[in-house]
């Protein structure tokens, strides 16, 4: 067995058959790291013209089966034996979906679980919960065929709903009349009483269109840390940017077409849905979540309890075991210094202390003269969902100063994302 195959023996994968695209992700260890080590998609547009014909797009369905053959071959080559397959709006609604599903299941040799609208909303919310320290607000997952919304308070899912407001569905409305599309969006969103009546602190965005939207904002604002997960804007900033990108012409004028790429056509629609959501629920913050329905579909309820208790430490320990000189010394270090940080919760949260100790020997095998800079880059880009952007920089600085005097700073712009007081207290 070659090394590359051996690396994938205990991996877990999911195939997501969406209305616009089909995607396969492979995870190293879903309990310890929820960031995929393999991520590939193909734009098949199964749900193209679904509202008009009631059926899957014939060319899209044919292409999708070809893509599934490739995905199954990859799983076989890498000897990934544990995997799931899910289907969403297009496969829920199309009258000929059953015929396609039978063919697809024969190819991937696995049952395709068709998620109901409410189950899709729930799984999207679960995916966000495992990616943030504490979720309070509304999770909104925008796909090609539908929009899922779920209200979450203190990581507990309350109301949830699925709406026929996918970007592919709306883009393919007859003649793509902008006013008609806006009326459809407003009609469905304004009917949701719990969205209007509950005070919403945070809005968590999932899905490719909104991921592209937030990436465009990151580029336009010259944001230095190129990590989309947990990228945060105020509700006002988000609304302002959504209004700015209200047409394809506007996107080109802002010189963002290269950033939005294949989703350029969908950004104005996604932006209008987003501006309506912000107008209705008035969130203080808007976050982008890389984790969503796929991660939520892989995580069982028992696994979720494990992750809610100590997922940050699990993830840090997992990568430290793989990349560091990882003996029990980190616990001795933690016990030695933990009392020194009791009064510093505001600027360096206690929950980051054990991870900082775990990463103290993250320099294993790195060049001596570049060690501080290399470790800093490794830590801030660590595949750990629970870390906010400020968390990453704080842990990165701790690791950097582990190897040099505090009078030195990494030669990177994103240290400026922390306040002077935060830096002093590290």
N, C-alpha and C positions, 0 to 999 in steps of 0.2 A: 504493500500500500504506500503510495507517495505521500509526502508530508501534507500537501494541499488537501488531499482527500481526508486524511486523518483529522485535519482541523475542523471538518464539517460533520463529524460523526454525531455529535450531540446537538446539532443545530435544529432550529424549528423554523418553519416557513409558512407563509400565507399567500394565497392567490386571491386577489380582489377583482371580481368581474364587475366593473362599474359601467355606467351608461356612456361615458365618454372614453374612458381608457381602461385597460387591463394592466394590473401591476402585480409583480411578485417581489416579496421581501423575505430575506433569510436573516434570522437573528442568531447571534452567537449563543446567547443564553437569556431567554426572555425575562426570567426572574431577576437576573443580575445586570442585564444591559438591554434597554428597550430601543436602542439605536441599531438599525439593520446593518449587517456587513455586506449585504447584497441587495440592490434596489434597482429594478428595471421595469419600465412601463412601455406599452404600445398604445397609441391612440387608434382605437377601433371604431368608436362612435356607434356602439350597438343601439343606442337610444335615439339616433338621428331620425327625425320625422315620426317618432313614436306616437305623438298626439294625433297626427294626421292619418297614419296607416294602421295604428294599433299593433304593429308588428316590429320585430327587430330589423335593422337595416341589413339587407341581404349581403352586400359587400363587406359590411362591418362584421357580420357573423362568420363569414368565410375566413376573413383575416384573423378573427379572434381564435378560431380553431387552429390555425397555423401557429399563432403565438403560443397557444397552450401546449402544442407539441414541443416547441422550443423550451418552454418552462419545465415541462416534465423531463426533457432530456438533461437539462441543467441539474435538476434535483437528483436524477439517477447518477449522473457523472460525479456529483459531489456527495453521493450517498446520504442525502438528507431524507430520512424516512418518516419524520414527524412533520406533517403539514396539514393545513386546512384550506378550504376554498369557500369563499362567500360571494353571493350575488346581491345586487341592490336594485335600484328603481326599475331599470329596463327589464331585468329578469323577473321582477315582481309583476309587471304590468302587461308585457307583450303577450298576445294571444298564442304566438308560436314559440314561446320561451321553452316549453316542455321539450319540444323536439331538439332544440339547440342544447339544452341541459343534458339530455341523454347522450348526445354526441360528445359533449365536453367531458362528461364524467368518464366515458370510455377512454378518452385520451389521457386524462390525469390520474385515472384509477383512484378516484376519491369522490365521495358525495359532495355536491355543491350545496351549501346551506343558504337558502334564500332568506335574507333578513327581512322581517316586516319593517314598516316605517318606524314604529316605536322602538323595536329592537335595535335598529340602526342608530337611532338617536341615543339610546342607552349605551351602546357600545362605543359610540363617539365620545360620550361623556366619560366613560371608564378610561378610554385612551388618554383623555386630557388629565384626568385625576392622577394617573400614574406618572404624568410628565411634569407636574407642578407640586410644590410643597403643600399648598392648601388652596383648593378651588372654591371660590365664592362668586357666583354670578351665572351667566348664561353661556353655554357652549353652543356654538353655531357651526355646523359642518355643511359647507356648500359643495355639492357634487354636480355631475353633468345632468342628472335627472331629477334631483330633489334637494331640498334644504331641510336639515334636521336641527331642531332646537331642543335643549334640555336645560332646566334650571337646577343648579347645584349649589347647596349651602354646606359648608364645612365638609366637603367631599361626599355628601349624601345627595343622591339624585332624586329630584322631586318631579315636577311636571315635565313632560316631553311630548314632542309632536314632529311629524314629518309633513312637509308641504311640497307640492309639485312645482318648485321654483328652481330647478336646476338650470345652470347656464346654457347647456346644450339645448335643452327643451325650449328655453325662452329665446335663444338666438335663432332657432328654426321656426319661430312663429311666422305665419304668412306675411310676406313682405317686410318682416322684422320692423313693424311699426313701433317706433320708440315710445310714443304715448300709450299705446295699447299695452306694451310690456310693463311700463311703469304702473299702469292701472291694475294689472294683474298682481304685481308684487305688493302694492299698497293694500289691495283687497284682502289678500291672505294674511298679511302681517297684522293688519289692524283688527282682525277678528280674534286674536289671541289675548284673552283677558288677563291671564297670569303674567304675560309679558309687560302689560301696561301697569298692573296693580302692584307688582313687587318692586322694591327698590333694588336696582341692579348695580353692584359695585364694579364688576369686571365683565368684559365680553371676551370670550376665548374663541379665536377663529381657527377653523380647520379646513382643509381642502386646497387643491392645487391653485384655483383662481385667486383665493385670498393669500395664499403663500406667495404667489407671484406679485400680487398687489403690495404686500408688505416688503418684499424684496426690492421692488421699484422705489418705495419710499426710502429704504435703507441706502440705495444707490444715490438717489436724488439729494439726500441730506448729508452725504459723505460720512455716514456712520462707520466708525473704524472697526468694530468687531463683527466679522462676517459670519455670524451665527444667527439663524432665523428663529430657532426655538426660543421662546420667552422674550422675543423682541417686543418692546412695549411702547405704545403711544398713548397720549391722552385721547379721550373721546373727541375733543375739539380738533386736535391735530388730524385724527383719522377722518373725520367728517370733511375737513377742509381739503385733504388730499383726494378723497373720493369725489368730491365736487369738481376738483381740478381735472381728473381723468374721466370726464363724463362722455367722451367720444373717442373713436380711433384717431381722429384728426388731432385731438388734444394730446393723446399719448405720443404721437409722432412729433408734435410741436415741442413737447417736453423732452424729446430725444430719449424716450424710454422704450421704443419699439424693440430694440435689441435685448432689453431686459425682460420684456413681457413675452417675446417670441411667439410660440404657438398659442398662447392664451390671450393675445392682444385683443381678439374679437370679443372675449368674454369679460375683460376688465371693466368696461362701462356698466355692464349688467351686474356684475358682482359688486361694483361700487355703489350702484343705486340700491341694491338689497341692503348693503352695509349702512348706507346713509339713513335708510328707513329704520333699520334696527336701532341705530344710535338715537334717532329722533324719538322713537317710542320708549326705549328703556333708559336712555341717558346715562351710559356707564361712565365712571371716572376714568378707567383704564381699558385699553384694548390690547390683548396679547395675541401673538401668533403661536399656535401649538403645532409642532411637527408630528406629535402622536395623536391618533384619533381612532377611527373605526377599526382599522386593522389590528392595532395593538390591543384595543379593547376587546376584539373578538378572540384574541389568543389568550387573554388573561382570564382565568376562572375566578369565581368569587373567593375561593380559599387563597389563591395566589394574590388576589387584591389585598386581602388582610395582611399578608406577609409584607407586601410592598408598601402599604400605608404605614407600617410600623417602622421599617428601617431600610427603605429602598436606597436612600442616598449612601448610607454606609455599605450596603451590599454592593452597589455599583462601584464605589471607590475601591473596596477590597478586591473586587473582581479584576479591575484593570491593574491594580497594584501587584496582584499575584502574577499577572501576565508580563508586566513591564518593569518591576522593581525588585530590589533585594529585600524580600518581604519576610522578615522574621518577626518574632513577638516583641521586638524592641519598640514598635510604634505604640503599644499599650503602656509600656513603661514610661515613654515620653509623655503620653497623654495624661497619665496619672500624676506625673511630676508637675505639669504646667497648668492643669485644668483650673485650679483655684485662682490662678493669676488672672483669668479672663472672666471671672464672675461678674465684675462691674463693667464689662465692656460689651454687653449684649447688643447695644444699639449699633455699634460700628463693626463688630466682628462677632456674629451670632455663635452661640455655643455649639449649635448643630454642625458648624464648619470645623470645629476644633479636632474631632477625631479624624475626619477626612484629611485635614492638614497634616496630622501625624502619620496617617497611612501613606501619604504621598511624600514623606520626608526623604525617602531613598529612591525617588522616581528617576534619579540620575544614572541608575545602573547601566553601565556600558556606554555612556555618552562621553564625548571628548572633553578633556579637562578644561581647556581654555574657553570653550563655548558653552560649558555646562549650564550656567545660570540662565542664559537666553534660551537654550534648547529646552530645558525643563519648563520654563515659563510658557513657551509655546505649546508644549505637550499638555500642560495642565489646563490652560484656558480652552483648548480644543478637545478636552477629554469627552468621550462619548457617554455623558451622564445627563439625563434629561432634567433631573431635579434642581440643577444649578441654574440660578438666575445669572444674568450677565454680570452683575456686581459680585455675585458669589465667585464666579470664575476668575475675575480679576484679583479678588482678595486672595484666593487660594494660589493663584499664579504668583503674586507678589511674595507670599509666604515662602513658596518654593524657590523663587528667585533669590531672596535674601538668605535663604538657607546656605547659599553657595558664595555669597559676596556681602560686602558691607552695605548697610542701609543707606549710605550716602550715594549709592548707585541706583539707577532706575533702568528698567528695560527700555530699549529704544523703540517704543511703540506708542502710537497716539491714544490707544484706548485706555491707558492708565488715567487719562483726563476724565473718563466717565465716573470716576470716584471723586468725592469731595476731598479737600485737603485734610479735613478732620478724620475722615474714614481712613485715609492713608496713614496718618499719624498714629492711629490706634491699632494698626496691624502689628 
